[in-house]
Amino acid sequence: MKIYDVTIVGAGPAGLFTAFYGGMRQMSVKIIESLPNVGGQLTALYPEKYIYDIAGFPKVRAKDLVDNLSEQLAIFSPTIVTSESVEDMTRLDDGTWQLTTDSNTHLTKSIIFTTGNGAFEPKRLELEAAIQYEGTQLHYFVDDMGKFAGKDIVLFGGGDSAVDWALMLEPIANSVTLVHRRDSFRAHEHSLELLNQSSVIVKTPYVVDHFEPEGDNFTHVAVRNTNGDVELLKADHVIVNYGFRSHIGNMKEWGMDMERHAIKVNSKMETTLPGVYAVGDSNIYDGKVKLIACGFGEAPIAINAAKHFVSPETKNHVKHSTDLFSH
C-alpha cells in the first residue's frame, strides 16, 4: 500500500485548495471525501448560488468555483477517494498514520482535516424501495442540471435549497412539481415570491407515499396528504432535499484537543498530534473567522508545516508560484 506524504480528509473548497498547494510543494497527495462528489456543501446545497467573498471574483457561482478548483488541482493528479468516511486513525510504530474508513484503510505520513463541521450526508427517503432508484432516477445531489432537461421533475423539500432547485430547474425541465409536508415554506421571502410567479406546481401538505414501478424504473411517484388522499405525479426524476446531517463520528476520541466540534490548532494549523493539521471550518483558534477565503489562506500554512514535518531538511522559505511553475 502506498504511503502518501499527506492525506486530506474532506474535499470542500478548502480541501481542494489544500491538495493543490500540497502538489505545489511536491508532496504526494490523497483526498478522502465522505460524499460521492467533491465540493462539499457548495456542491450539495447550493451549486447554482453566487458567492461574493472570493478574492479576484466579483461573484462566482458555487459550482463554477468547485470546477475551477478541480481544474487547478488536476495539474498534480492527486488520488481522490469519494464515498468513504474516516472512522479511526492510528499512529503506527514507524510514525506513519493509518486512517480507517467504513470500507478501506489508508497510510500517510501526515493528515490535514478540512472536514468543516464533519462528514456530510443527506437525509434519505424512508422507503425500502427508494435505494434501488438512487443514482438513476432518485437524487439527493444535483451535479449536472443537463440530465433534467425536458423531463418531468418532482422535488421534495421546503427550505431554501429545495425552492432554489425548483426555480433553477423550471426553465429547462418539462415540468417541476415541488412537494412539501407543510403548508408554509422555510425559504426566504424573495425566493417564495419568485416561486409564486413561476410555473412550478406546488403541492402542500403532502409527503411521499410510494413509487409506481414499470420494469426497472418508475413512471410516477405517489404523494399523500394529511387526509390520507393519494395522488399520482408523473416523474422522470425525483429530487429529495430534506437537508443534510453532519457528524464528527469518533473524532473526539482520537487524541486531538477540541472545542465542541472544532479542532484546536496553533498558528501553524498544527493539532496536538504530530503531523496532524486542520484547515477551514474544521479548526478553531483565537480570532477564527469561518469563511472560504480564510480556509484558502490557512491551506498553505498547514501544507508548509506538513512538508517540513515529512521532510525536515526542507527550508521554511517558500518560493512564489511563478518561481515554482517556471521549473
Disulfide bonds with the S-S distance in Angstrom:
none
